[in-house]
Amino acid sequence: MYPARGRRAGRGNFLFDGLFDPKESFPRFLHLKKAGNIVLYILSNTVVTLLSAVEFLLLVRAVLSWVAPDSDHPVSNAVFTVTDWILAPMRALLDKTGWFQNSMIDMSYLLTILVLWGISSLFLFL
């Protein structure tokens, strides 16, 4: 009889080989059995959640700047206050380098969100 394609001879389905170790009571891919790994997992997920919240606030700020740019509403003031600290370095960098000076769109929002996405993707792979 010919061996089935995609299988190793006599080993069963190669996709599931090695996932379950008979010496352990749970699958090997659940690597969170040590306390240090659990703490790292919780910290990385907390950082990713905080970065996602900042990204959301940046999007809210962008929409507020289009809809009501000179509003004195307390919510818009709070959003502007919370997001100023993260936009200031990117705006300073863009002003210093001279990039996007003639652009009608404030590119600091987009570039800041891209940097935050990169940082959060690094924390997802810890």
C-alpha positions in Angstrom: 0.0 0.0 0.0 1.2 3.5 -0.8 1.7 6.0 2.0 -0.8 8.9 1.9 0.6 12.2 0.8 1.3 14.7 3.5 1.9 12.0 6.1 5.1 10.6 7.5 5.4 6.9 7.2 3.9 5.2 10.3 3.6 8.4 12.3 0.0 9.5 11.7 -1.0 13.0 10.8 2.0 15.2 10.7 0.0 18.3 11.7 -0.7 16.9 15.1 2.5 14.9 15.7 4.2 16.2 18.8 1.4 18.4 20.1 0.5 16.0 22.8 3.3 14.5 24.9 2.2 11.4 26.9 4.5 12.5 29.8 2.6 15.8 30.3 -1.0 16.2 31.3 -1.6 19.1 28.8 -0.5 19.9 25.2 2.9 21.3 24.6 1.7 24.4 22.8 0.2 25.6 26.1 3.6 27.0 27.2 2.2 29.2 30.0 2.8 26.7 32.8 5.6 28.7 34.4 4.8 31.8 36.5 7.3 34.0 34.6 5.6 33.2 31.3 2.2 34.1 32.8 3.4 37.4 34.1 5.0 38.2 30.7 1.8 37.2 28.9 -0.3 39.5 31.2 2.1 42.4 30.8 2.3 42.1 27.1 -1.4 42.0 26.7 -1.8 45.0 29.0 0.6 47.0 26.9 -1.1 46.0 23.7 -4.5 47.0 25.2 -3.2 50.4 26.3 -1.7 51.0 22.9 -5.0 50.1 21.3 -6.8 52.6 23.5 -4.3 55.3 22.6 -4.8 54.4 18.9 -8.6 54.7 19.4 -8.2 58.1 21.1 -6.0 59.3 18.2 -8.7 58.3 15.7 -11.3 60.1 17.9 -9.0 63.2 17.9 -8.7 63.1 14.1 -12.5 63.0 13.7 -13.0 65.7 16.3 -10.5 67.9 14.5 -12.5 67.5 11.3 -16.0 67.9 12.8 -15.5 70.5 15.5 -12.0 71.9 15.4 -12.5 74.8 17.8 -14.8 73.1 20.3 -14.6 73.8 24.0 -16.5 70.7 25.0 -15.0 68.9 28.0 -14.8 65.6 26.1 -12.9 67.1 23.2 -10.6 68.9 25.6 -9.9 65.7 27.4 -9.2 63.8 24.2 -6.8 66.6 23.0 -5.1 66.7 26.4 -4.6 62.9 26.5 -3.3 62.6 23.0 -1.0 65.7 22.8 1.9 64.0 24.5 2.1 61.3 21.9 1.6 63.5 18.8 4.1 66.1 19.9 7.3 64.1 19.2 6.1 63.0 15.7 5.1 66.6 14.9 8.5 67.8 16.0 10.2 65.2 13.9 8.2 66.1 10.8 8.8 69.8 11.4 12.6 69.2 11.8 12.9 67.0 8.7 10.6 69.1 6.6 8.6 66.1 5.5 4.9 66.7 4.5 5.1 70.4 5.1 3.0 71.1 2.0 0.5 68.4 2.7 -3.1 69.2 3.5 -3.4 66.3 5.8 -1.7 66.1 9.2 0.5 63.1 8.7 1.6 62.9 12.3 -1.6 61.0 13.1 -1.0 58.4 10.5 2.7 58.0 11.3 2.1 57.8 15.0 -0.6 55.1 14.6 1.8 53.1 12.4 4.5 53.3 15.0 2.0 52.2 17.7 1.0 49.3 15.5 4.6 48.3 15.2 5.2 48.5 18.9 2.1 46.5 19.7 3.0 43.8 17.1 6.4 43.4 18.9 4.6 42.9 22.2 2.2 40.3 20.6 5.1 38.1 19.7 6.7 38.0 23.2 
